[in-house]
């Protein structure tokens, strides 16, 4: 059974998705879909690599979120 969590919905015409599709990392099923709720799936070879490096990507995400939070706090603090 394939892992269905590698599929997601998003706008059809956003640059990051177009770039990933152009590199062969994402694909979409045929047929008609709503442009704001368009289905995408991460290709098998890319999904396998993401799973291998899962901890690395989660750590990067946590660091980015921490940096965003710190920047927000600086902007909100009284001067």
PyMOL Python script that loads the backbone (N, CA, C, O; Angstrom):
from pymol import cmd

cmd.read_pdbstr("""\
ATOM      1  N   UNK A   1       0.843  -1.189   0.000  1.00  0.00           N
ATOM      2  CA  UNK A   1       0.000   0.000   0.000  1.00  0.00           C
ATOM      3  C   UNK A   1       0.882   1.243   0.000  1.00  0.00           C
ATOM      4  O   UNK A   1       1.841   1.326   0.766  1.00  0.00           O
ATOM      5  N   UNK A   2       0.561   2.205  -0.853  1.00  0.00           N
ATOM      6  CA  UNK A   2       1.328   3.445  -0.945  1.00  0.00           C
ATOM      7  C   UNK A   2       0.941   4.393   0.175  1.00  0.00           C
ATOM      8  O   UNK A   2      -0.194   4.384   0.653  1.00  0.00           O
ATOM      9  N   UNK A   3       1.895   5.206   0.584  1.00  0.00           N
ATOM     10  CA  UNK A   3       1.683   6.210   1.617  1.00  0.00           C
ATOM     11  C   UNK A   3       0.955   7.397   0.997  1.00  0.00           C
ATOM     12  O   UNK A   3       1.513   8.096   0.152  1.00  0.00           O
ATOM     13  N   UNK A   4      -0.280   7.625   1.411  1.00  0.00           N
ATOM     14  CA  UNK A   4      -1.088   8.693   0.818  1.00  0.00           C
ATOM     15  C   UNK A   4      -0.782  10.060   1.409  1.00  0.00           C
ATOM     16  O   UNK A   4      -1.307  11.062   0.923  1.00  0.00           O
ATOM     17  N   UNK A   5       0.056  10.132   2.449  1.00  0.00           N
ATOM     18  CA  UNK A   5       0.360  11.431   3.041  1.00  0.00           C
ATOM     19  C   UNK A   5       1.295  12.255   2.164  1.00  0.00           C
ATOM     20  O   UNK A   5       1.588  13.406   2.489  1.00  0.00           O
ATOM     21  N   UNK A   6       1.759  11.695   1.081  1.00  0.00           N
ATOM     22  CA  UNK A   6       2.626  12.454   0.180  1.00  0.00           C
ATOM     23  C   UNK A   6       1.822  13.256  -0.837  1.00  0.00           C
ATOM     24  O   UNK A   6       2.388  13.846  -1.757  1.00  0.00           O
ATOM     25  N   UNK A   7       0.524  13.276  -0.673  1.00  0.00           N
ATOM     26  CA  UNK A   7      -0.355  14.067  -1.538  1.00  0.00           C
ATOM     27  C   UNK A   7      -0.887  15.269  -0.770  1.00  0.00           C
ATOM     28  O   UNK A   7      -1.078  15.215   0.445  1.00  0.00           O
ATOM     29  N   UNK A   8      -1.123  16.354  -1.501  1.00  0.00           N
ATOM     30  CA  UNK A   8      -1.649  17.565  -0.876  1.00  0.00           C
ATOM     31  C   UNK A   8      -2.405  18.376  -1.920  1.00  0.00           C
ATOM     32  O   UNK A   8      -2.322  18.103  -3.118  1.00  0.00           O
ATOM     33  N   UNK A   9      -3.139  19.369  -1.451  1.00  0.00           N
ATOM     34  CA  UNK A   9      -3.900  20.269  -2.316  1.00  0.00           C
ATOM     35  C   UNK A   9      -3.377  21.688  -2.130  1.00  0.00           C
ATOM     36  O   UNK A   9      -3.041  22.094  -1.017  1.00  0.00           O
ATOM     37  N   UNK A  10      -3.311  22.442  -3.230  1.00  0.00           N
ATOM     38  CA  UNK A  10      -2.916  23.844  -3.174  1.00  0.00           C
ATOM     39  C   UNK A  10      -3.357  24.537  -4.455  1.00  0.00           C
ATOM     40  O   UNK A  10      -3.946  23.913  -5.337  1.00  0.00           O
ATOM     41  N   UNK A  11      -3.067  25.845  -4.552  1.00  0.00           N
ATOM     42  CA  UNK A  11      -3.339  26.571  -5.787  1.00  0.00           C
ATOM     43  C   UNK A  11      -2.523  25.967  -6.914  1.00  0.00           C
ATOM     44  O   UNK A  11      -1.412  25.485  -6.692  1.00  0.00           O
ATOM     45  N   UNK A  12      -3.061  25.989  -8.108  1.00  0.00           N
ATOM     46  CA  UNK A  12      -2.385  25.358  -9.231  1.00  0.00           C
ATOM     47  C   UNK A  12      -1.249  26.204  -9.797  1.00  0.00           C
ATOM     48  O   UNK A  12      -0.271  25.646 -10.296  1.00  0.00           O
ATOM     49  N   UNK A  13      -1.345  27.517  -9.736  1.00  0.00           N
ATOM     50  CA  UNK A  13      -0.352  28.387 -10.374  1.00  0.00           C
ATOM     51  C   UNK A  13       0.509  29.154  -9.383  1.00  0.00           C
ATOM     52  O   UNK A  13       0.540  30.384  -9.414  1.00  0.00           O
ATOM     53  N   UNK A  14       1.208  28.445  -8.504  1.00  0.00           N
ATOM     54  CA  UNK A  14       2.134  29.136  -7.612  1.00  0.00           C
ATOM     55  C   UNK A  14       3.558  28.725  -8.000  1.00  0.00           C
ATOM     56  O   UNK A  14       3.807  27.562  -8.315  1.00  0.00           O
ATOM     57  N   UNK A  15       4.489  29.683  -7.976  1.00  0.00           N
ATOM     58  CA  UNK A  15       5.853  29.403  -8.450  1.00  0.00           C
ATOM     59  C   UNK A  15       6.548  28.198  -7.815  1.00  0.00           C
ATOM     60  O   UNK A  15       7.164  27.423  -8.547  1.00  0.00           O
ATOM     61  N   UNK A  16       6.485  27.991  -6.482  1.00  0.00           N
ATOM     62  CA  UNK A  16       7.185  26.818  -5.943  1.00  0.00           C
ATOM     63  C   UNK A  16       6.672  25.493  -6.507  1.00  0.00           C
ATOM     64  O   UNK A  16       7.455  24.580  -6.772  1.00  0.00           O
ATOM     65  N   UNK A  17       5.365  25.396  -6.688  1.00  0.00           N
ATOM     66  CA  UNK A  17       4.791  24.168  -7.243  1.00  0.00           C
ATOM     67  C   UNK A  17       5.218  24.001  -8.698  1.00  0.00           C
ATOM     68  O   UNK A  17       5.581  22.901  -9.116  1.00  0.00           O
ATOM     69  N   UNK A  18       5.178  25.074  -9.462  1.00  0.00           N
ATOM     70  CA  UNK A  18       5.606  25.007 -10.864  1.00  0.00           C
ATOM     71  C   UNK A  18       7.059  24.565 -10.975  1.00  0.00           C
ATOM     72  O   UNK A  18       7.406  23.764 -11.843  1.00  0.00           O
ATOM     73  N   UNK A  19       7.906  25.090 -10.094  1.00  0.00           N
ATOM     74  CA  UNK A  19       9.324  24.719 -10.100  1.00  0.00           C
ATOM     75  C   UNK A  19       9.507  23.241  -9.782  1.00  0.00           C
ATOM     76  O   UNK A  19      10.265  22.545 -10.458  1.00  0.00           O
ATOM     77  N   UNK A  20       8.811  22.763  -8.748  1.00  0.00           N
ATOM     78  CA  UNK A  20       8.923  21.350  -8.376  1.00  0.00           C
ATOM     79  C   UNK A  20       8.382  20.430  -9.469  1.00  0.00           C
ATOM     80  O   UNK A  20       8.928  19.351  -9.700  1.00  0.00           O
ATOM     81  N   UNK A  21       7.323  20.850 -10.134  1.00  0.00           N
ATOM     82  CA  UNK A  21       6.791  20.051 -11.244  1.00  0.00           C
ATOM     83  C   UNK A  21       7.794  20.017 -12.401  1.00  0.00           C
ATOM     84  O   UNK A  21       8.009  18.971 -13.015  1.00  0.00           O
ATOM     85  N   UNK A  22       8.402  21.164 -12.690  1.00  0.00           N
ATOM     86  CA  UNK A  22       9.386  21.238 -13.764  1.00  0.00           C
ATOM     87  C   UNK A  22      10.596  20.355 -13.517  1.00  0.00           C
ATOM     88  O   UNK A  22      11.231  19.887 -14.461  1.00  0.00           O
ATOM     89  N   UNK A  23      10.914  20.128 -12.252  1.00  0.00           N
ATOM     90  CA  UNK A  23      12.044  19.271 -11.896  1.00  0.00           C
ATOM     91  C   UNK A  23      11.638  17.802 -11.768  1.00  0.00           C
ATOM     92  O   UNK A  23      12.477  16.943 -11.494  1.00  0.00           O
ATOM     93  N   UNK A  24      10.363  17.520 -11.966  1.00  0.00           N
ATOM     94  CA  UNK A  24       9.888  16.140 -11.891  1.00  0.00           C
ATOM     95  C   UNK A  24       9.679  15.626 -10.477  1.00  0.00           C
ATOM     96  O   UNK A  24       9.636  14.414 -10.262  1.00  0.00           O
ATOM     97  N   UNK A  25       9.549  16.525  -9.511  1.00  0.00           N
ATOM     98  CA  UNK A  25       9.367  16.115  -8.128  1.00  0.00           C
ATOM     99  C   UNK A  25       7.903  16.005  -7.725  1.00  0.00           C
ATOM    100  O   UNK A  25       7.577  15.327  -6.750  1.00  0.00           O
ATOM    101  N   UNK A  26       7.024  16.663  -8.465  1.00  0.00           N
ATOM    102  CA  UNK A  26       5.579  16.616  -8.221  1.00  0.00           C
ATOM    103  C   UNK A  26       4.855  16.238  -9.500  1.00  0.00           C
ATOM    104  O   UNK A  26       5.338  16.482 -10.606  1.00  0.00           O
ATOM    105  N   UNK A  27       3.692  15.639  -9.328  1.00  0.00           N
ATOM    106  CA  UNK A  27       2.834  15.400 -10.484  1.00  0.00           C
ATOM    107  C   UNK A  27       1.378  15.541 -10.050  1.00  0.00           C
ATOM    108  O   UNK A  27       1.066  15.537  -8.859  1.00  0.00           O
ATOM    109  N   UNK A  28       0.511  15.664 -11.022  1.00  0.00           N
ATOM    110  CA  UNK A  28      -0.919  15.787 -10.761  1.00  0.00           C
ATOM    111  C   UNK A  28      -1.668  14.735 -11.574  1.00  0.00           C
ATOM    112  O   UNK A  28      -1.200  14.309 -12.630  1.00  0.00           O
ATOM    113  N   UNK A  29      -2.830  14.319 -11.080  1.00  0.00           N
ATOM    114  CA  UNK A  29      -3.633  13.377 -11.858  1.00  0.00           C
ATOM    115  C   UNK A  29      -4.283  14.109 -13.029  1.00  0.00           C
ATOM    116  O   UNK A  29      -4.399  15.335 -13.013  1.00  0.00           O
ATOM    117  N   UNK A  30      -4.692  13.381 -14.010  1.00  0.00           N
ATOM    118  CA  UNK A  30      -5.405  13.985 -15.131  1.00  0.00           C
ATOM    119  C   UNK A  30      -6.802  14.411 -14.716  1.00  0.00           C
ATOM    120  O   UNK A  30      -7.247  14.121 -13.605  1.00  0.00           O
ATOM    121  N   UNK A  31      -7.475  15.086 -15.598  1.00  0.00           N
ATOM    122  CA  UNK A  31      -8.851  15.488 -15.330  1.00  0.00           C
ATOM    123  C   UNK A  31      -8.979  16.937 -14.927  1.00  0.00           C
ATOM    124  O   UNK A  31      -8.000  17.684 -14.924  1.00  0.00           O
ATOM    125  N   UNK A  32     -10.192  17.328 -14.586  1.00  0.00           N
ATOM    126  CA  UNK A  32     -10.483  18.706 -14.193  1.00  0.00           C
ATOM    127  C   UNK A  32     -10.525  18.826 -12.683  1.00  0.00           C
ATOM    128  O   UNK A  32     -11.080  17.970 -11.995  1.00  0.00           O
ATOM    129  N   UNK A  33      -9.933  19.896 -12.173  1.00  0.00           N
ATOM    130  CA  UNK A  33      -9.904  20.149 -10.734  1.00  0.00           C
ATOM    131  C   UNK A  33     -10.078  21.645 -10.513  1.00  0.00           C
ATOM    132  O   UNK A  33      -9.817  22.449 -11.408  1.00  0.00           O
ATOM    133  N   UNK A  34     -10.515  22.008  -9.329  1.00  0.00           N
ATOM    134  CA  UNK A  34     -10.653  23.415  -8.973  1.00  0.00           C
ATOM    135  C   UNK A  34      -9.264  24.032  -8.834  1.00  0.00           C
ATOM    136  O   UNK A  34      -8.391  23.427  -8.211  1.00  0.00           O
ATOM    137  N   UNK A  35      -9.035  25.215  -9.394  1.00  0.00           N
ATOM    138  CA  UNK A  35      -7.693  25.819  -9.399  1.00  0.00           C
ATOM    139  C   UNK A  35      -7.188  26.165  -8.005  1.00  0.00           C
ATOM    140  O   UNK A  35      -5.978  26.269  -7.803  1.00  0.00           O
ATOM    141  N   UNK A  36      -8.082  26.345  -7.039  1.00  0.00           N
ATOM    142  CA  UNK A  36      -7.668  26.678  -5.676  1.00  0.00           C
ATOM    143  C   UNK A  36      -7.521  25.450  -4.781  1.00  0.00           C
ATOM    144  O   UNK A  36      -7.025  25.556  -3.659  1.00  0.00           O
ATOM    145  N   UNK A  37      -7.939  24.310  -5.262  1.00  0.00           N
ATOM    146  CA  UNK A  37      -7.877  23.077  -4.470  1.00  0.00           C
ATOM    147  C   UNK A  37      -7.418  21.960  -5.408  1.00  0.00           C
ATOM    148  O   UNK A  37      -8.131  20.983  -5.637  1.00  0.00           O
ATOM    149  N   UNK A  38      -6.221  22.130  -5.938  1.00  0.00           N
ATOM    150  CA  UNK A  38      -5.690  21.243  -6.979  1.00  0.00           C
ATOM    151  C   UNK A  38      -4.805  20.175  -6.345  1.00  0.00           C
ATOM    152  O   UNK A  38      -3.957  20.503  -5.515  1.00  0.00           O
ATOM    153  N   UNK A  39      -4.980  18.908  -6.715  1.00  0.00           N
ATOM    154  CA  UNK A  39      -4.210  17.826  -6.093  1.00  0.00           C
ATOM    155  C   UNK A  39      -2.802  17.672  -6.685  1.00  0.00           C
ATOM    156  O   UNK A  39      -2.617  17.730  -7.901  1.00  0.00           O
ATOM    157  N   UNK A  40      -1.835  17.477  -5.816  1.00  0.00           N
ATOM    158  CA  UNK A  40      -0.454  17.212  -6.208  1.00  0.00           C
ATOM    159  C   UNK A  40       0.063  16.033  -5.398  1.00  0.00           C
ATOM    160  O   UNK A  40      -0.370  15.807  -4.268  1.00  0.00           O
ATOM    161  N   UNK A  41       0.981  15.294  -5.978  1.00  0.00           N
ATOM    162  CA  UNK A  41       1.613  14.164  -5.293  1.00  0.00           C
ATOM    163  C   UNK A  41       3.113  14.246  -5.503  1.00  0.00           C
ATOM    164  O   UNK A  41       3.582  14.544  -6.601  1.00  0.00           O
ATOM    165  N   UNK A  42       3.860  13.981  -4.447  1.00  0.00           N
ATOM    166  CA  UNK A  42       5.311  13.962  -4.526  1.00  0.00           C
ATOM    167  C   UNK A  42       5.726  12.640  -5.163  1.00  0.00           C
ATOM    168  O   UNK A  42       5.271  11.576  -4.745  1.00  0.00           O
ATOM    169  N   UNK A  43       6.585  12.707  -6.169  1.00  0.00           N
ATOM    170  CA  UNK A  43       7.028  11.518  -6.880  1.00  0.00           C
ATOM    171  C   UNK A  43       7.726  10.541  -5.928  1.00  0.00           C
ATOM    172  O   UNK A  43       8.300  10.954  -4.920  1.00  0.00           O
ATOM    173  N   UNK A  44       7.675   9.247  -6.252  1.00  0.00           N
ATOM    174  CA  UNK A  44       8.219   8.195  -5.387  1.00  0.00           C
ATOM    175  C   UNK A  44       9.674   8.425  -4.995  1.00  0.00           C
ATOM    176  O   UNK A  44      10.017   8.337  -3.816  1.00  0.00           O
ATOM    177  N   UNK A  45      10.538   8.719  -5.977  1.00  0.00           N
ATOM    178  CA  UNK A  45      11.961   8.859  -5.660  1.00  0.00           C
ATOM    179  C   UNK A  45      12.213  10.038  -4.732  1.00  0.00           C
ATOM    180  O   UNK A  45      13.086   9.969  -3.867  1.00  0.00           O
ATOM    181  N   UNK A  46      11.458  11.124  -4.902  1.00  0.00           N
ATOM    182  CA  UNK A  46      11.620  12.294  -4.040  1.00  0.00           C
ATOM    183  C   UNK A  46      11.070  12.008  -2.641  1.00  0.00           C
ATOM    184  O   UNK A  46      11.661  12.419  -1.643  1.00  0.00           O
ATOM    185  N   UNK A  47       9.946  11.309  -2.571  1.00  0.00           N
ATOM    186  CA  UNK A  47       9.336  10.973  -1.283  1.00  0.00           C
ATOM    187  C   UNK A  47      10.272  10.093  -0.454  1.00  0.00           C
ATOM    188  O   UNK A  47      10.421  10.301   0.750  1.00  0.00           O
ATOM    189  N   UNK A  48      10.896   9.117  -1.097  1.00  0.00           N
ATOM    190  CA  UNK A  48      11.821   8.230  -0.389  1.00  0.00           C
ATOM    191  C   UNK A  48      12.983   9.030   0.210  1.00  0.00           C
ATOM    192  O   UNK A  48      13.391   8.778   1.344  1.00  0.00           O
ATOM    193  N   UNK A  49      13.508   9.984  -0.543  1.00  0.00           N
ATOM    194  CA  UNK A  49      14.610  10.804  -0.041  1.00  0.00           C
ATOM    195  C   UNK A  49      14.153  11.714   1.101  1.00  0.00           C
ATOM    196  O   UNK A  49      14.885  11.908   2.071  1.00  0.00           O
ATOM    197  N   UNK A  50      12.961  12.263   0.989  1.00  0.00           N
ATOM    198  CA  UNK A  50      12.425  13.092   2.069  1.00  0.00           C
ATOM    199  C   UNK A  50      12.285  12.286   3.354  1.00  0.00           C
ATOM    200  O   UNK A  50      12.596  12.782   4.438  1.00  0.00           O
ATOM    201  N   UNK A  51      11.820  11.053   3.238  1.00  0.00           N
ATOM    202  CA  UNK A  51      11.676  10.204   4.422  1.00  0.00           C
ATOM    203  C   UNK A  51      13.030   9.875   5.041  1.00  0.00           C
ATOM    204  O   UNK A  51      13.155   9.835   6.265  1.00  0.00           O
ATOM    205  N   UNK A  52      14.039   9.640   4.218  1.00  0.00           N
ATOM    206  CA  UNK A  52      15.385   9.351   4.725  1.00  0.00           C
ATOM    207  C   UNK A  52      15.936  10.532   5.520  1.00  0.00           C
ATOM    208  O   UNK A  52      16.639  10.344   6.513  1.00  0.00           O
ATOM    209  N   UNK A  53      15.616  11.752   5.078  1.00  0.00           N
ATOM    210  CA  UNK A  53      16.178  12.968   5.678  1.00  0.00           C
ATOM    211  C   UNK A  53      15.148  13.726   6.522  1.00  0.00           C
ATOM    212  O   UNK A  53      15.296  14.924   6.763  1.00  0.00           O
ATOM    213  N   UNK A  54      14.122  13.029   6.962  1.00  0.00           N
ATOM    214  CA  UNK A  54      13.012  13.629   7.700  1.00  0.00           C
ATOM    215  C   UNK A  54      13.491  14.465   8.896  1.00  0.00           C
ATOM    216  O   UNK A  54      13.072  15.611   9.059  1.00  0.00           O
ATOM    217  N   UNK A  55      14.365  13.892   9.727  1.00  0.00           N
ATOM    218  CA  UNK A  55      14.826  14.612  10.919  1.00  0.00           C
ATOM    219  C   UNK A  55      15.541  15.905  10.558  1.00  0.00           C
ATOM    220  O   UNK A  55      15.363  16.929  11.217  1.00  0.00           O
ATOM    221  N   UNK A  56      16.347  15.850   9.512  1.00  0.00           N
ATOM    222  CA  UNK A  56      17.068  17.043   9.049  1.00  0.00           C
ATOM    223  C   UNK A  56      16.098  18.152   8.644  1.00  0.00           C
ATOM    224  O   UNK A  56      16.279  19.309   9.023  1.00  0.00           O
ATOM    225  N   UNK A  57      15.066  17.796   7.873  1.00  0.00           N
ATOM    226  CA  UNK A  57      14.098  18.789   7.415  1.00  0.00           C
ATOM    227  C   UNK A  57      13.261  19.335   8.564  1.00  0.00           C
ATOM    228  O   UNK A  57      12.960  20.528   8.598  1.00  0.00           O
ATOM    229  N   UNK A  58      12.883  18.476   9.503  1.00  0.00           N
ATOM    230  CA  UNK A  58      12.105  18.946  10.651  1.00  0.00           C
ATOM    231  C   UNK A  58      12.918  19.896  11.519  1.00  0.00           C
ATOM    232  O   UNK A  58      12.381  20.870  12.048  1.00  0.00           O
ATOM    233  N   UNK A  59      14.212  19.618  11.669  1.00  0.00           N
ATOM    234  CA  UNK A  59      15.086  20.511  12.433  1.00  0.00           C
ATOM    235  C   UNK A  59      15.207  21.869  11.750  1.00  0.00           C
ATOM    236  O   UNK A  59      15.148  22.907  12.409  1.00  0.00           O
ATOM    237  N   UNK A  60      15.377  21.862  10.430  1.00  0.00           N
ATOM    238  CA  UNK A  60      15.453  23.129   9.686  1.00  0.00           C
ATOM    239  C   UNK A  60      14.169  23.925   9.839  1.00  0.00           C
ATOM    240  O   UNK A  60      14.204  25.143  10.015  1.00  0.00           O
ATOM    241  N   UNK A  61      13.036  23.238   9.772  1.00  0.00           N
ATOM    242  CA  UNK A  61      11.750  23.920   9.920  1.00  0.00           C
ATOM    243  C   UNK A  61      11.631  24.534  11.310  1.00  0.00           C
ATOM    244  O   UNK A  61      11.193  25.676  11.445  1.00  0.00           O
ATOM    245  N   UNK A  62      12.013  23.792  12.336  1.00  0.00           N
ATOM    246  CA  UNK A  62      11.938  24.300  13.705  1.00  0.00           C
ATOM    247  C   UNK A  62      12.836  25.522  13.866  1.00  0.00           C
ATOM    248  O   UNK A  62      12.440  26.492  14.513  1.00  0.00           O
ATOM    249  N   UNK A  63      14.036  25.494  13.293  1.00  0.00           N
ATOM    250  CA  UNK A  63      14.944  26.641  13.369  1.00  0.00           C
ATOM    251  C   UNK A  63      14.354  27.861  12.677  1.00  0.00           C
ATOM    252  O   UNK A  63      14.453  28.975  13.192  1.00  0.00           O
ATOM    253  N   UNK A  64      13.747  27.663  11.525  1.00  0.00           N
ATOM    254  CA  UNK A  64      13.122  28.780  10.799  1.00  0.00           C
ATOM    255  C   UNK A  64      11.968  29.367  11.599  1.00  0.00           C
ATOM    256  O   UNK A  64      11.812  30.586  11.673  1.00  0.00           O
ATOM    257  N   UNK A  65      11.153  28.488  12.203  1.00  0.00           N
ATOM    258  CA  UNK A  65      10.029  28.973  13.001  1.00  0.00           C
ATOM    259  C   UNK A  65      10.526  29.755  14.210  1.00  0.00           C
ATOM    260  O   UNK A  65       9.935  30.768  14.582  1.00  0.00           O
ATOM    261  N   UNK A  66      11.615  29.284  14.826  1.00  0.00           N
ATOM    262  CA  UNK A  66      12.187  29.989  15.973  1.00  0.00           C
ATOM    263  C   UNK A  66      12.697  31.371  15.550  1.00  0.00           C
ATOM    264  O   UNK A  66      12.470  32.359  16.248  1.00  0.00           O
ATOM    265  N   UNK A  67      13.377  31.436  14.421  1.00  0.00           N
ATOM    266  CA  UNK A  67      13.883  32.718  13.922  1.00  0.00           C
ATOM    267  C   UNK A  67      12.733  33.667  13.597  1.00  0.00           C
ATOM    268  O   UNK A  67      12.810  34.861  13.886  1.00  0.00           O
ATOM    269  N   UNK A  68      11.674  33.139  12.998  1.00  0.00           N
ATOM    270  CA  UNK A  68      10.501  33.971  12.692  1.00  0.00           C
ATOM    271  C   UNK A  68       9.877  34.518  13.972  1.00  0.00           C
ATOM    272  O   UNK A  68       9.482  35.682  14.032  1.00  0.00           O
ATOM    273  N   UNK A  69       9.794  33.673  14.990  1.00  0.00           N
ATOM    274  CA  UNK A  69       9.214  34.091  16.260  1.00  0.00           C
ATOM    275  C   UNK A  69      10.061  35.179  16.916  1.00  0.00           C
ATOM    276  O   UNK A  69       9.524  36.156  17.438  1.00  0.00           O
ATOM    277  N   UNK A  70      11.373  35.012  16.890  1.00  0.00           N
ATOM    278  CA  UNK A  70      12.271  36.020  17.469  1.00  0.00           C
ATOM    279  C   UNK A  70      12.146  37.356  16.727  1.00  0.00           C
ATOM    280  O   UNK A  70      12.127  38.418  17.349  1.00  0.00           O
ATOM    281  N   UNK A  71      12.062  37.296  15.412  1.00  0.00           N
ATOM    282  CA  UNK A  71      11.917  38.515  14.619  1.00  0.00           C
ATOM    283  C   UNK A  71      10.588  39.199  14.929  1.00  0.00           C
ATOM    284  O   UNK A  71      10.534  40.425  15.028  1.00  0.00           O
ATOM    285  N   UNK A  72       9.528  38.430  15.082  1.00  0.00           N
ATOM    286  CA  UNK A  72       8.220  38.988  15.409  1.00  0.00           C
ATOM    287  C   UNK A  72       8.260  39.674  16.771  1.00  0.00           C
ATOM    288  O   UNK A  72       7.709  40.761  16.942  1.00  0.00           O
ATOM    289  N   UNK A  73       8.922  39.027  17.746  1.00  0.00           N
ATOM    290  CA  UNK A  73       9.028  39.618  19.082  1.00  0.00           C
ATOM    291  C   UNK A  73       9.775  40.949  19.042  1.00  0.00           C
ATOM    292  O   UNK A  73       9.385  41.904  19.713  1.00  0.00           O
ATOM    293  N   UNK A  74      10.846  41.010  18.255  1.00  0.00           N
ATOM    294  CA  UNK A  74      11.608  42.255  18.134  1.00  0.00           C
ATOM    295  C   UNK A  74      10.759  43.367  17.538  1.00  0.00           C
ATOM    296  O   UNK A  74      10.859  44.522  17.951  1.00  0.00           O
ATOM    297  N   UNK A  75       9.937  43.022  16.580  1.00  0.00           N
ATOM    298  CA  UNK A  75       9.086  44.024  15.930  1.00  0.00           C
ATOM    299  C   UNK A  75       7.987  44.519  16.863  1.00  0.00           C
ATOM    300  O   UNK A  75       7.569  45.674  16.779  1.00  0.00           O
ATOM    301  N   UNK A  76       7.524  43.654  17.745  1.00  0.00           N
ATOM    302  CA  UNK A  76       6.416  43.988  18.631  1.00  0.00           C
ATOM    303  C   UNK A  76       6.865  44.654  19.923  1.00  0.00           C
ATOM    304  O   UNK A  76       6.041  45.265  20.606  1.00  0.00           O
ATOM    305  N   UNK A  77       8.136  44.560  20.282  1.00  0.00           N
ATOM    306  CA  UNK A  77       8.599  45.108  21.561  1.00  0.00           C
ATOM    307  C   UNK A  77       8.631  46.650  21.499  1.00  0.00           C
ATOM    308  O   UNK A  77       8.944  47.234  20.462  1.00  0.00           O
ATOM    309  N   UNK A  78       8.304  47.286  22.622  1.00  0.00           N
ATOM    310  CA  UNK A  78       8.338  48.756  22.659  1.00  0.00           C
ATOM    311  C   UNK A  78       9.775  49.272  22.530  1.00  0.00           C
ATOM    312  O   UNK A  78      10.723  48.649  23.008  1.00  0.00           O
ATOM    313  N   UNK A  79       9.901  50.386  21.893  1.00  0.00           N
ATOM    314  CA  UNK A  79      11.243  50.936  21.661  1.00  0.00           C
ATOM    315  C   UNK A  79      11.531  52.080  22.563  1.00  0.00           C
ATOM    316  O   UNK A  79      12.616  52.658  22.499  1.00  0.00           O
TER     317      UNK A  79
END
""", "prot")
cmd.dss("prot")
cmd.show_as("cartoon", "prot")
cmd.util.cbc("prot")
cmd.orient("prot")
